[in-house]
Amino acid sequence: MPLRAPVMSDKSSGPNGPGDDTSLLTKTKTRTQRPPLYKVMLLNDDYTPMEFVVHVLERFFGLNHAQAFEIMLTVHKKGLAVVGVFSFEIAETKVAQVMDFARRHQHPLQCTMEKE
């Protein structure tokens, strides 16, 4: 018996002729989710000077003097204020930078983060 080379057959042809395959192909779309965001907040205390808080806001959050002053007043009057919203790693870094800077200058300023 002679060996035959494999040949594509048109058995999968649909009722309308060759190439009309009625099987359904589905394409799954992968959608990347945005990472969760975290609010960075400054908390009020009775000892940290207002100008130090303004300096922290300008230095670590890139705010101009007027913006920093406004947020500092919010912290002072309301007890806390959100100073930015960031990805986890950036928020964590900013909190660590502010806390370290405050400690080095012997101020009890508190900076925290929470999931938005």
Protein Blocks (a to p, Z undefined) as FASTA:
>chain_A
ZZddddddfklpcfkoghiafbdcddddddddddddddddddddfkbcfklmmmmmmmmn
opafklmmmmmmmmmmnopacfbdcdfklmmmmmmmmmmmmmmnopabdcddddZZ
